[in-house]
Amino acid sequence: MHTRTVFFISDGTGITAETFGNAILAQFDMKPRHVRLPFIDTVDKAHQVVRQINHTADIEGRKPIVFTTLVNMEVLAVIQEGCQGMLLDMFGTFVHPLEQELGIKSHHRVGRFSDVSKSQEYHDRIEAINFSLAHDDGQSNRDLEGADVILVGVSRSGKTPTSLYLAMQHGLKAANYPLIPEDFERRQLPPALMPHRKKLFGLTIHPERLSEIRNERRPNSRYASLENCRAEVNEAEAMMRRSGIRWLSSTTKSIEEIATTILQEIRPERLVY
């Protein structure tokens, strides 16, 4: 059962409001019901939002929490005047004081994606996503010299989601390559990776956790057995130590933490925020 309803209101996509709001709510031990209300860009829509928020307050008997990133002051005024929730206006909290401190007006743009989609950084990000998809799980050895980072590790150690996160959030061309039994028999990295050793970063994982993950995919298989997972992890870690590859365990880390560590290690010149 949720403890409180939280509204995220924006005249754009609502992603900024929800991301910021969730970061704050994560500090509290609660299970809110999330309601995202994007594209609230007219006074009529604002009145509809007020009715929805106030109805929720009446039904639940407590104030909803309302995060907004509204640029249109008329729209914001409707919600400020009629809303029975606890209103947290992010632009009013952060943008207006910055305008005063910097002595300049902000752009007051509705959202940022219409501008971003025309920028070189946006096209670089799309290229990075395409690159990461094409080089997922060792699908292609082509153009590895164009990679910013190449993740290596046993199957299901977190390489794919980390690669895609690096591409989508930071515009990095991230390939990933699985270490397989043939590599362990040779006790060497895959030959295709040898010329790109400086770009390699390893992921490992506790065998017990790896076995749990693999059993969800292939239950009761040798692939998922704890014995096999222990052998693969031990061999992979030994191989990375011999090769001088930087690596970390993904067992208890989020994708964000893994990506941040990788960025600190490889320090790519081309970063998109």
BALOBA-1460 file (C-alpha; in Angstrom, 3 decimals):
// residues 273
<rec num="1" residu="m" x="0.000" y="0.000" z="0.000"/>
<rec num="2" residu="h" x="1.411" y="3.380" z="-0.972"/>
<rec num="3" residu="t" x="1.974" y="5.956" z="1.743"/>
<rec num="4" residu="r" x="1.487" y="9.123" z="-0.298"/>
<rec num="5" residu="t" x="0.672" y="10.193" z="-3.856"/>
<rec num="6" residu="v" x="3.353" y="12.224" z="-5.609"/>
<rec num="7" residu="f" x="2.639" y="14.267" z="-8.740"/>
<rec num="8" residu="f" x="5.325" y="15.282" z="-11.240"/>
<rec num="9" residu="i" x="4.055" y="18.148" z="-13.376"/>
<rec num="10" residu="s" x="5.807" y="19.676" z="-16.356"/>
<rec num="11" residu="d" x="5.076" y="21.554" z="-19.543"/>
<rec num="12" residu="g" x="7.655" y="19.217" z="-21.143"/>
<rec num="13" residu="t" x="8.200" y="15.491" z="-20.723"/>
<rec num="14" residu="g" x="8.291" y="15.519" z="-16.927"/>
<rec num="15" residu="i" x="11.536" y="13.565" z="-16.878"/>
<rec num="16" residu="t" x="13.467" y="16.313" z="-15.085"/>
<rec num="17" residu="a" x="10.772" y="16.721" z="-12.435"/>
<rec num="18" residu="e" x="10.531" y="12.984" z="-11.852"/>
<rec num="19" residu="t" x="14.288" y="12.397" z="-11.776"/>
<rec num="20" residu="f" x="14.874" y="15.231" z="-9.334"/>
<rec num="21" residu="g" x="11.850" y="14.358" z="-7.236"/>
<rec num="22" residu="n" x="12.784" y="10.694" z="-7.004"/>
<rec num="23" residu="a" x="16.300" y="11.604" z="-5.898"/>
<rec num="24" residu="i" x="14.799" y="13.564" z="-2.997"/>
<rec num="25" residu="l" x="12.144" y="10.959" z="-2.140"/>
<rec num="26" residu="a" x="14.794" y="8.241" z="-2.027"/>
<rec num="27" residu="q" x="15.968" y="9.826" z="1.238"/>
<rec num="28" residu="f" x="12.727" y="8.770" z="2.918"/>
<rec num="29" residu="d" x="11.433" y="5.334" z="3.854"/>
<rec num="30" residu="m" x="8.151" y="5.487" z="1.976"/>
<rec num="31" residu="k" x="6.369" y="3.954" z="-0.980"/>
<rec num="32" residu="p" x="4.715" y="6.770" z="-2.926"/>
<rec num="33" residu="r" x="2.279" y="6.403" z="-5.791"/>
<rec num="34" residu="h" x="3.797" y="8.197" z="-8.785"/>
<rec num="35" residu="v" x="1.659" y="10.252" z="-11.152"/>
<rec num="36" residu="r" x="3.515" y="11.919" z="-14.034"/>
<rec num="37" residu="l" x="1.598" y="14.706" z="-15.782"/>
<rec num="38" residu="p" x="3.627" y="15.898" z="-18.794"/>
<rec num="39" residu="f" x="2.832" y="18.575" z="-21.379"/>
<rec num="40" residu="i" x="0.757" y="20.750" z="-19.027"/>
<rec num="41" residu="d" x="1.205" y="23.814" z="-21.201"/>
<rec num="42" residu="t" x="-2.155" y="25.623" z="-21.054"/>
<rec num="43" residu="v" x="-4.257" y="27.192" z="-18.330"/>
<rec num="44" residu="d" x="-7.090" y="24.740" z="-19.091"/>
<rec num="45" residu="k" x="-4.778" y="21.789" z="-18.529"/>
<rec num="46" residu="a" x="-3.556" y="23.393" z="-15.310"/>
<rec num="47" residu="h" x="-7.126" y="23.592" z="-13.998"/>
<rec num="48" residu="q" x="-7.609" y="19.904" z="-14.807"/>
<rec num="49" residu="v" x="-4.430" y="19.116" z="-12.885"/>
<rec num="50" residu="v" x="-5.626" y="21.100" z="-9.870"/>
<rec num="51" residu="r" x="-8.895" y="19.150" z="-9.858"/>
<rec num="52" residu="q" x="-6.992" y="15.843" z="-10.028"/>
<rec num="53" residu="i" x="-4.634" y="16.787" z="-7.198"/>
<rec num="54" residu="n" x="-7.430" y="18.109" z="-4.986"/>
<rec num="55" residu="h" x="-9.565" y="15.025" z="-5.630"/>
<rec num="56" residu="t" x="-6.634" y="12.855" z="-4.557"/>
<rec num="57" residu="a" x="-6.241" y="14.946" z="-1.396"/>
<rec num="58" residu="d" x="-9.932" y="14.498" z="-0.570"/>
<rec num="59" residu="i" x="-9.905" y="10.749" z="-1.208"/>
<rec num="60" residu="e" x="-6.681" y="10.009" z="0.660"/>
<rec num="61" residu="g" x="-7.159" y="12.521" z="3.450"/>
<rec num="62" residu="r" x="-3.604" y="13.870" z="3.134"/>
<rec num="63" residu="k" x="-1.775" y="16.349" z="0.953"/>
<rec num="64" residu="p" x="-0.224" y="14.950" z="-2.215"/>
<rec num="65" residu="i" x="3.371" y="15.995" z="-2.864"/>
<rec num="66" residu="v" x="3.677" y="17.989" z="-6.096"/>
<rec num="67" residu="f" x="6.962" y="18.502" z="-7.949"/>
<rec num="68" residu="t" x="6.820" y="20.967" z="-10.842"/>
<rec num="69" residu="t" x="9.153" y="22.196" z="-13.553"/>
<rec num="70" residu="l" x="6.671" y="24.595" z="-15.147"/>
<rec num="71" residu="v" x="8.099" y="27.486" z="-17.162"/>
<rec num="72" residu="n" x="4.817" y="29.169" z="-18.126"/>
<rec num="73" residu="m" x="4.036" y="31.481" z="-15.208"/>
<rec num="74" residu="e" x="0.296" y="31.578" z="-15.975"/>
<rec num="75" residu="v" x="0.102" y="27.804" z="-15.828"/>
<rec num="76" residu="l" x="2.165" y="27.713" z="-12.652"/>
<rec num="77" residu="a" x="-0.004" y="30.401" z="-11.028"/>
<rec num="78" residu="v" x="-3.140" y="28.289" z="-11.506"/>
<rec num="79" residu="i" x="-1.542" y="25.382" z="-9.692"/>
<rec num="80" residu="q" x="-0.010" y="27.546" z="-6.973"/>
<rec num="81" residu="e" x="-3.356" y="29.207" z="-6.225"/>
<rec num="82" residu="g" x="-5.664" y="26.183" z="-6.409"/>
<rec num="83" residu="c" x="-3.570" y="23.147" z="-5.499"/>
<rec num="84" residu="q" x="-4.187" y="21.507" z="-2.113"/>
<rec num="85" residu="g" x="-0.932" y="19.572" z="-2.270"/>
<rec num="86" residu="m" x="2.544" y="20.356" z="-0.971"/>
<rec num="87" residu="l" x="3.994" y="22.219" z="-3.952"/>
<rec num="88" residu="l" x="7.731" y="22.053" z="-4.698"/>
<rec num="89" residu="d" x="8.505" y="24.348" z="-7.629"/>
<rec num="90" residu="m" x="11.992" y="23.428" z="-8.808"/>
<rec num="91" residu="f" x="12.446" y="26.345" z="-11.177"/>
<rec num="92" residu="g" x="11.280" y="28.803" z="-8.541"/>
<rec num="93" residu="t" x="13.653" y="27.235" z="-6.028"/>
<rec num="94" residu="f" x="16.736" y="27.086" z="-8.215"/>
<rec num="95" residu="v" x="16.411" y="29.074" z="-11.450"/>
<rec num="96" residu="h" x="15.165" y="32.377" z="-10.011"/>
<rec num="97" residu="p" x="17.900" y="32.668" z="-7.346"/>
<rec num="98" residu="l" x="20.473" y="31.860" z="-10.028"/>
<rec num="99" residu="e" x="19.071" y="34.603" z="-12.250"/>
<rec num="100" residu="q" x="19.592" y="37.065" z="-9.419"/>
<rec num="101" residu="e" x="23.077" y="35.816" z="-8.614"/>
<rec num="102" residu="l" x="24.260" y="35.674" z="-12.240"/>
<rec num="103" residu="g" x="22.517" y="38.887" z="-13.257"/>
<rec num="104" residu="i" x="21.058" y="37.269" z="-16.381"/>
<rec num="105" residu="k" x="17.691" y="35.791" z="-17.293"/>
<rec num="106" residu="s" x="17.314" y="32.096" z="-17.969"/>
<rec num="107" residu="h" x="15.984" y="30.913" z="-21.326"/>
<rec num="108" residu="h" x="12.657" y="29.871" z="-19.768"/>
<rec num="109" residu="r" x="12.323" y="27.184" z="-22.380"/>
<rec num="110" residu="v" x="9.672" y="24.494" z="-22.159"/>
<rec num="111" residu="g" x="11.751" y="21.348" z="-21.876"/>
<rec num="112" residu="r" x="15.164" y="20.893" z="-23.406"/>
<rec num="113" residu="f" x="14.721" y="18.071" z="-25.877"/>
<rec num="114" residu="s" x="13.593" y="20.162" z="-28.852"/>
<rec num="115" residu="d" x="16.878" y="22.071" z="-28.686"/>
<rec num="116" residu="v" x="18.988" y="19.053" z="-27.790"/>
<rec num="117" residu="s" x="17.679" y="17.039" z="-30.735"/>
<rec num="118" residu="k" x="19.276" y="19.553" z="-33.117"/>
<rec num="119" residu="s" x="22.685" y="19.553" z="-31.426"/>
<rec num="120" residu="q" x="25.835" y="17.645" z="-32.342"/>
<rec num="121" residu="e" x="25.882" y="16.181" z="-28.836"/>
<rec num="122" residu="y" x="22.476" y="14.614" z="-29.430"/>
<rec num="123" residu="h" x="23.593" y="13.025" z="-32.694"/>
<rec num="124" residu="d" x="26.759" y="11.769" z="-30.974"/>
<rec num="125" residu="r" x="24.592" y="10.181" z="-28.297"/>
<rec num="126" residu="i" x="22.462" y="8.403" z="-30.910"/>
<rec num="127" residu="e" x="25.620" y="7.159" z="-32.612"/>
<rec num="128" residu="a" x="26.906" y="5.885" z="-29.281"/>
<rec num="129" residu="i" x="23.676" y="3.969" z="-28.640"/>
<rec num="130" residu="n" x="23.808" y="2.424" z="-32.117"/>
<rec num="131" residu="f" x="27.460" y="1.493" z="-31.577"/>
<rec num="132" residu="s" x="26.739" y="-0.124" z="-28.211"/>
<rec num="133" residu="l" x="23.841" y="-2.137" z="-29.619"/>
<rec num="134" residu="a" x="25.943" y="-3.313" z="-32.574"/>
<rec num="135" residu="h" x="28.783" y="-4.342" z="-30.247"/>
<rec num="136" residu="d" x="26.683" y="-5.970" z="-27.543"/>
<rec num="137" residu="d" x="27.813" y="-9.354" z="-26.254"/>
<rec num="138" residu="g" x="30.670" y="-9.601" z="-28.747"/>
<rec num="139" residu="q" x="28.350" y="-9.449" z="-31.773"/>
<rec num="140" residu="s" x="30.904" y="-7.544" z="-33.846"/>
<rec num="141" residu="n" x="34.671" y="-7.021" z="-33.802"/>
<rec num="142" residu="r" x="34.468" y="-4.248" z="-36.377"/>
<rec num="143" residu="d" x="35.397" y="-0.694" z="-35.459"/>
<rec num="144" residu="l" x="36.506" y="-1.573" z="-31.930"/>
<rec num="145" residu="e" x="39.139" y="1.125" z="-32.321"/>
<rec num="146" residu="g" x="36.219" y="3.563" z="-32.229"/>
<rec num="147" residu="a" x="35.101" y="2.365" z="-28.805"/>
<rec num="148" residu="d" x="35.599" y="4.595" z="-25.770"/>
<rec num="149" residu="v" x="35.481" y="1.587" z="-23.471"/>
<rec num="150" residu="i" x="35.150" y="-2.180" z="-23.891"/>
<rec num="151" residu="l" x="33.601" y="-4.081" z="-20.995"/>
<rec num="152" residu="v" x="34.648" y="-7.691" z="-20.431"/>
<rec num="153" residu="g" x="33.382" y="-10.296" z="-17.995"/>
<rec num="154" residu="v" x="31.459" y="-13.528" z="-17.687"/>
<rec num="155" residu="s" x="27.941" y="-13.781" z="-19.073"/>
<rec num="156" residu="r" x="25.303" y="-11.960" z="-16.950"/>
<rec num="157" residu="s" x="27.756" y="-9.851" z="-14.969"/>
<rec num="158" residu="g" x="26.097" y="-6.551" z="-15.979"/>
<rec num="159" residu="k" x="27.974" y="-5.655" z="-19.162"/>
<rec num="160" residu="t" x="24.990" y="-4.915" z="-21.431"/>
<rec num="161" residu="p" x="23.015" y="-2.577" z="-19.138"/>
<rec num="162" residu="t" x="26.209" y="-0.731" z="-18.199"/>
<rec num="163" residu="s" x="27.163" y="-0.303" z="-21.862"/>
<rec num="164" residu="l" x="23.760" y="1.086" z="-22.748"/>
<rec num="165" residu="y" x="23.741" y="3.399" z="-19.723"/>
<rec num="166" residu="l" x="27.136" y="4.815" z="-20.709"/>
<rec num="167" residu="a" x="25.862" y="5.386" z="-24.239"/>
<rec num="168" residu="m" x="22.498" y="6.884" z="-23.319"/>
<rec num="169" residu="q" x="23.624" y="9.027" z="-20.396"/>
<rec num="170" residu="h" x="27.118" y="10.027" z="-21.444"/>
<rec num="171" residu="g" x="27.306" y="9.501" z="-25.196"/>
<rec num="172" residu="l" x="30.151" y="6.988" z="-24.900"/>
<rec num="173" residu="k" x="30.682" y="4.244" z="-27.440"/>
<rec num="174" residu="a" x="30.754" y="1.238" z="-25.137"/>
<rec num="175" residu="a" x="31.272" y="-2.262" z="-26.496"/>
<rec num="176" residu="n" x="31.021" y="-5.364" z="-24.352"/>
<rec num="177" residu="y" x="32.563" y="-8.764" z="-24.795"/>
<rec num="178" residu="p" x="31.759" y="-11.969" z="-22.886"/>
<rec num="179" residu="l" x="34.512" y="-14.220" z="-21.554"/>
<rec num="180" residu="i" x="33.613" y="-17.794" z="-22.529"/>
<rec num="181" residu="p" x="34.992" y="-21.302" z="-21.819"/>
<rec num="182" residu="e" x="37.277" y="-21.165" z="-24.879"/>
<rec num="183" residu="d" x="38.968" y="-18.063" z="-23.430"/>
<rec num="184" residu="f" x="39.442" y="-19.804" z="-20.103"/>
<rec num="185" residu="e" x="40.975" y="-22.852" z="-21.794"/>
<rec num="186" residu="r" x="43.479" y="-20.623" z="-23.601"/>
<rec num="187" residu="r" x="43.915" y="-18.548" z="-20.421"/>
<rec num="188" residu="q" x="44.026" y="-15.480" z="-22.633"/>
<rec num="189" residu="l" x="41.782" y="-12.631" z="-23.574"/>
<rec num="190" residu="p" x="39.874" y="-12.978" z="-26.854"/>
<rec num="191" residu="p" x="42.323" y="-12.156" z="-29.677"/>
<rec num="192" residu="a" x="40.086" y="-9.377" z="-31.016"/>
<rec num="193" residu="l" x="40.545" y="-7.463" z="-27.757"/>
<rec num="194" residu="m" x="44.313" y="-7.627" z="-27.500"/>
<rec num="195" residu="p" x="44.998" y="-4.470" z="-29.590"/>
<rec num="196" residu="h" x="42.592" y="-2.475" z="-27.389"/>
<rec num="197" residu="r" x="43.855" y="-3.416" z="-23.943"/>
<rec num="198" residu="k" x="43.925" y="0.204" z="-22.707"/>
<rec num="199" residu="k" x="40.187" y="0.504" z="-23.339"/>
<rec num="200" residu="l" x="39.250" y="-2.652" z="-21.446"/>
<rec num="201" residu="f" x="37.393" y="-2.593" z="-18.153"/>
<rec num="202" residu="g" x="36.304" y="-5.758" z="-16.385"/>
<rec num="203" residu="l" x="33.146" y="-6.640" z="-14.494"/>
<rec num="204" residu="t" x="32.978" y="-9.549" z="-12.100"/>
<rec num="205" residu="i" x="30.267" y="-10.795" z="-9.728"/>
<rec num="206" residu="h" x="29.921" y="-13.106" z="-6.748"/>
<rec num="207" residu="p" x="29.340" y="-16.677" z="-8.008"/>
<rec num="208" residu="e" x="26.291" y="-17.138" z="-5.773"/>
<rec num="209" residu="r" x="24.598" y="-14.079" z="-7.210"/>
<rec num="210" residu="l" x="25.607" y="-15.061" z="-10.736"/>
<rec num="211" residu="s" x="24.030" y="-18.490" z="-10.241"/>
<rec num="212" residu="e" x="20.775" y="-16.872" z="-9.105"/>
<rec num="213" residu="i" x="20.674" y="-14.609" z="-12.165"/>
<rec num="214" residu="r" x="21.485" y="-17.394" z="-14.594"/>
<rec num="215" residu="n" x="18.905" y="-19.726" z="-13.051"/>
<rec num="216" residu="e" x="16.241" y="-17.176" z="-13.907"/>
<rec num="217" residu="r" x="17.253" y="-17.524" z="-17.531"/>
<rec num="218" residu="r" x="18.215" y="-21.214" z="-17.737"/>
<rec num="219" residu="p" x="17.028" y="-23.019" z="-14.613"/>
<rec num="220" residu="n" x="18.854" y="-26.178" z="-13.519"/>
<rec num="221" residu="s" x="21.406" y="-25.918" z="-16.321"/>
<rec num="222" residu="r" x="25.153" y="-26.419" z="-16.095"/>
<rec num="223" residu="y" x="25.464" y="-22.801" z="-17.243"/>
<rec num="224" residu="a" x="23.646" y="-21.697" z="-14.076"/>
<rec num="225" residu="s" x="25.139" y="-24.192" z="-11.626"/>
<rec num="226" residu="l" x="27.032" y="-22.735" z="-8.695"/>
<rec num="227" residu="e" x="30.029" y="-24.935" z="-9.451"/>
<rec num="228" residu="n" x="30.293" y="-23.628" z="-13.009"/>
<rec num="229" residu="c" x="29.714" y="-20.015" z="-11.915"/>
<rec num="230" residu="r" x="32.528" y="-20.300" z="-9.367"/>
<rec num="231" residu="a" x="34.882" y="-21.729" z="-11.974"/>
<rec num="232" residu="e" x="34.068" y="-19.042" z="-14.555"/>
<rec num="233" residu="v" x="34.360" y="-16.158" z="-12.092"/>
<rec num="234" residu="n" x="37.672" y="-17.452" z="-10.722"/>
<rec num="235" residu="e" x="39.108" y="-17.860" z="-14.210"/>
<rec num="236" residu="a" x="37.827" y="-14.476" z="-15.376"/>
<rec num="237" residu="e" x="39.286" y="-12.648" z="-12.376"/>
<rec num="238" residu="a" x="42.615" y="-14.465" z="-12.771"/>
<rec num="239" residu="m" x="42.687" y="-13.532" z="-16.454"/>
<rec num="240" residu="m" x="41.985" y="-9.876" z="-15.703"/>
<rec num="241" residu="r" x="44.709" y="-9.782" z="-13.058"/>
<rec num="242" residu="r" x="47.232" y="-11.328" z="-15.442"/>
<rec num="243" residu="s" x="46.291" y="-8.873" z="-18.170"/>
<rec num="244" residu="g" x="46.401" y="-5.837" z="-15.903"/>
<rec num="245" residu="i" x="42.763" y="-4.955" z="-16.582"/>
<rec num="246" residu="r" x="40.967" y="-2.623" z="-14.182"/>
<rec num="247" residu="w" x="37.829" y="-4.293" z="-12.837"/>
<rec num="248" residu="l" x="35.157" y="-4.191" z="-10.161"/>
<rec num="249" residu="s" x="32.416" y="-6.407" z="-8.785"/>
<rec num="250" residu="s" x="28.887" y="-5.581" z="-9.892"/>
<rec num="251" residu="t" x="27.337" y="-7.740" z="-7.145"/>
<rec num="252" residu="t" x="26.091" y="-4.968" z="-4.872"/>
<rec num="253" residu="k" x="26.492" y="-1.934" z="-7.123"/>
<rec num="254" residu="s" x="23.879" y="-0.128" z="-9.183"/>
<rec num="255" residu="i" x="24.411" y="0.559" z="-12.875"/>
<rec num="256" residu="e" x="24.953" y="4.227" z="-11.992"/>
<rec num="257" residu="e" x="27.710" y="3.348" z="-9.513"/>
<rec num="258" residu="i" x="29.406" y="1.004" z="-11.967"/>
<rec num="259" residu="a" x="29.288" y="3.611" z="-14.742"/>
<rec num="260" residu="t" x="30.642" y="6.337" z="-12.472"/>
<rec num="261" residu="t" x="33.575" y="4.151" z="-11.442"/>
<rec num="262" residu="i" x="34.334" y="3.363" z="-15.080"/>
<rec num="263" residu="l" x="34.246" y="7.060" z="-15.981"/>
<rec num="264" residu="q" x="36.661" y="7.845" z="-13.166"/>
<rec num="265" residu="e" x="39.022" y="5.148" z="-14.381"/>
<rec num="266" residu="i" x="39.038" y="5.714" z="-18.121"/>
<rec num="267" residu="r" x="38.504" y="9.512" z="-18.015"/>
<rec num="268" residu="p" x="37.327" y="9.818" z="-21.637"/>
<rec num="269" residu="e" x="37.884" y="13.168" z="-23.322"/>
<rec num="270" residu="r" x="34.472" y="13.028" z="-24.935"/>
<rec num="271" residu="l" x="31.782" y="13.107" z="-22.272"/>
<rec num="272" residu="v" x="28.157" y="14.187" z="-22.648"/>
<rec num="273" residu="y" x="26.143" y="15.296" z="-19.616"/>
